Amino acid sequence: MSHVTSAVRPPLVTGGKTYADVTEDISKQVEGSPTREWTIAFTIAVVVLLYGTACLFWTWWEGLGVWGLNKTVGWAWDITNFVWWVGIGHAGTLISAILLLFRQKWRTAVNRAAEAMTIFAVICAASFIMMHAGRPWVAYWCLPLPNTLGSLWVNFKSPLVWDVFAISTYFTVSLVFWYMGLIPDLATIRDRARSKVSRYIYGAFSLGWNGSAKTWARYEYMSLILAGLSTPLVLSVHTIVSMDFATSVIPGWHTTIFPPYFVAGAIFSGFAMVQNLVLIIRVVFKLEDYITVEHIESMNKVITLTGSIVGVAYLTEFFIAWYSGVEFEAYAFINRATGPYWWAYWAMMTCNVITPQLFWSRAIRRSVVWTFVLSVIVNIGMWFERFVIIVTSLHRDYLPSSWAMFHPTLFDISDYIFSFGLFFTLFLLFSKFLPVVNMAEVKTIIKSSSEKLPISVSGVAKGERVANPTFNKDVE
């Protein structure tokens, strides 16, 4: 009998796993008691969240004057953090939608965690909209709702209103996509549940999944429809976020390169965050056979590509500032590189342009330690990019008498820390109570992308038995 594994591509599932192995390995972290490491991490996340929540309520109680904003720099850390979190949320939709449409098999082991990261990152981004509102109890005024408050109506010409529509749509579609992908796995957990409470809860959320051919056909059909709906969102959401700046007339913001530049940067930072989370999951839950070096290398290639695009965008900005002949535009970019915030600009250039080029080395690209460190550096650099774009474009106005410096206060920093506490609390809850790897999709690639079992079987040479029950039965 001919082999069912490909000699051209390395396996995406190692260790000679069977279908039963996949179910057991991924389900046990849901069914077992919380580990000591998870408990410690969750406790830290909750403590950080509680501290951040207290600072956030104090911010609302005292007003936004507790931030370091001034008459010149009216946007700073708040919008920087908002754009940063929205960017991080991009990789999940890219992996789940675009790579699904392109039939990339390596997405199957990382899409679940990436989609969850997207949802939690968008929640963190939305929290900064609520913070910046100052009065969160009237945040619904951002929506075009019928009201009895006279002429209160949103300004549809404002990109800030476009943000509300884009992010709410993005969150809704991403949540539906993530949840629908969970249903087959929730049914598996339901069928394995030992307690009535677990069986009832997972059974309710699995929506009566029975695994029939018709059910699977509808599931596949639905996945393609949602992928088609999600794909434009990958491009549109950060395009609209970039228009918060590009539609203004402020030197340094008023540029048409922002939409593609912001989208590339969002995918760049999003994949870096996925790498950080996936590498931790890989070690903590012992999923090295499912999240392999091949997955890590594929994501590093995307990081290298998008990092290079971002680097070209940086150079293009400087060229256009010079080519435009507008002295104010030219000064805005010279000030970024040589002005008071030069350290932030060069930190951005080092982290986002120079550092990712190390991934051209195959050894570094396939190294778990190097990947983790460089991914952290990329996300630091992307935060500095948003800070540089926002603060350095504002802090020096047309009038030297209006020039001012921005210095973050304790509450700027603490409200940012709040978002980390919120993100990791949600992600740790997800990793404990839901399968972090998509069991159903991993099983679909076992025939074609699994490593052979190193076991001698009658009629088959040692090392040629594959992780496929049907094949094994045939050869035995």
Secondary structure as the mmCIF struct_conf table of DSSP 4:
data_model
#
loop_
_struct_conf.conf_type_id
_struct_conf.id
_struct_conf.beg_label_comp_id
_struct_conf.beg_label_asym_id
_struct_conf.beg_label_seq_id
_struct_conf.end_label_comp_id
_struct_conf.end_label_asym_id
_struct_conf.end_label_seq_id
BEND BEND1 VAL A 4 THR A 5
BEND BEND2 ALA A 7 ARG A 9
BEND BEND3 LEU A 12 LEU A 12
STRN STRN1 VAL A 13 VAL A 13
BEND BEND4 GLY A 15 GLY A 15
HELX_RH_AL_P HELX_RH_AL_P1 TYR A 19 GLU A 31
BEND BEND5 GLY A 32 GLY A 32
HELX_LH_PP_P HELX_LH_PP_P1 SER A 33 THR A 35
HELX_RH_AL_P HELX_RH_AL_P2 ARG A 36 GLU A 62
HELX_RH_3T_P HELX_RH_3T_P1 LEU A 64 VAL A 66
BEND BEND6 TRP A 67 GLY A 68
BEND BEND7 LYS A 71 THR A 72
BEND BEND8 TRP A 75 ALA A 76
HELX_RH_AL_P HELX_RH_AL_P3 TRP A 77 ILE A 88
TURN_TY1_P TURN_TY1_P1 GLY A 89 GLY A 89
HELX_RH_AL_P HELX_RH_AL_P4 HIS A 90 THR A 93
HELX_RH_PI_P HELX_RH_PI_P1 LEU A 94 ILE A 98
HELX_RH_AL_P HELX_RH_AL_P5 LEU A 99 LEU A 101
TURN_TY1_P TURN_TY1_P2 PHE A 102 ARG A 103
HELX_RH_3T_P HELX_RH_3T_P2 LYS A 105 ALA A 109
TURN_TY1_P TURN_TY1_P3 VAL A 110 VAL A 110
HELX_RH_AL_P HELX_RH_AL_P6 ASN A 111 ALA A 133
BEND BEND9 GLY A 134 GLY A 134
HELX_RH_3T_P HELX_RH_3T_P3 PRO A 136 CYS A 142
BEND BEND10 LEU A 143 LEU A 143
BEND BEND11 THR A 148 LEU A 149
TURN_TY1_P TURN_TY1_P4 GLY A 150 SER A 151
TURN_TY1_P TURN_TY1_P5 PHE A 156 LYS A 157
HELX_RH_AL_P HELX_RH_AL_P7 PRO A 159 ARG A 192
BEND BEND12 SER A 195 SER A 195
HELX_RH_AL_P HELX_RH_AL_P8 LYS A 196 PHE A 205
TURN_TY1_P TURN_TY1_P6 SER A 206 GLY A 208
HELX_RH_AL_P HELX_RH_AL_P9 ALA A 213 ALA A 246
TURN_TY1_P TURN_TY1_P7 THR A 247 THR A 247
BEND BEND13 SER A 248 SER A 248
TURN_TY1_P TURN_TY1_P8 PRO A 251 TRP A 253
TURN_TY1_P TURN_TY1_P9 THR A 256 ILE A 257
HELX_RH_AL_P HELX_RH_AL_P10 PHE A 258 VAL A 284
TURN_TY1_P TURN_TY1_P10 PHE A 285 LYS A 286
TURN_TY1_P TURN_TY1_P11 GLU A 288 TYR A 290
BEND BEND14 ILE A 291 ILE A 291
HELX_RH_AL_P HELX_RH_AL_P11 VAL A 293 TYR A 323
TURN_TY1_P TURN_TY1_P12 SER A 324 SER A 324
HELX_RH_AL_P HELX_RH_AL_P12 GLU A 327 THR A 338
BEND BEND15 GLY A 339 GLY A 339
TURN_TY1_P TURN_TY1_P13 PRO A 340 TYR A 341
HELX_RH_AL_P HELX_RH_AL_P13 TRP A 342 MET A 349
HELX_RH_PI_P HELX_RH_PI_P2 THR A 350 ILE A 354
HELX_RH_3T_P HELX_RH_3T_P4 THR A 355 TRP A 360
BEND BEND16 SER A 361 SER A 361
HELX_RH_AL_P HELX_RH_AL_P14 ARG A 362 ARG A 365
TURN_TY1_P TURN_TY1_P14 ARG A 366 ARG A 366
HELX_RH_AL_P HELX_RH_AL_P15 VAL A 368 LEU A 394
BEND BEND17 HIS A 395 ARG A 396
BEND BEND18 TYR A 398 LEU A 399
HELX_RH_3T_P HELX_RH_3T_P5 PRO A 400 SER A 402
HELX_RH_AL_P HELX_RH_AL_P16 LEU A 410 PHE A 433
BEND BEND19 LEU A 434 LEU A 434
BEND BEND20 VAL A 436 VAL A 437
HELX_RH_AL_P HELX_RH_AL_P17 MET A 439 THR A 444
TURN_TY1_P TURN_TY1_P15 ILE A 445 ILE A 445
HELX_RH_AL_P HELX_RH_AL_P18 ILE A 446 SER A 449
STRN STRN2 SER A 450 SER A 450
HELX_LH_PP_P HELX_LH_PP_P2 GLU A 451 LYS A 452
STRN STRN3 LEU A 453 LEU A 453
STRN STRN4 VAL A 457 VAL A 457
TURN_TY1_P TURN_TY1_P16 SER A 458 GLY A 459
STRN STRN5 VAL A 460 VAL A 460
TURN_TY1_P TURN_TY1_P17 LYS A 462 GLY A 463
STRN STRN6 ARG A 465 ARG A 465
BEND BEND21 ALA A 467 ALA A 467
HELX_RH_AL_P HELX_RH_AL_P19 PRO A 469 VAL A 475
#
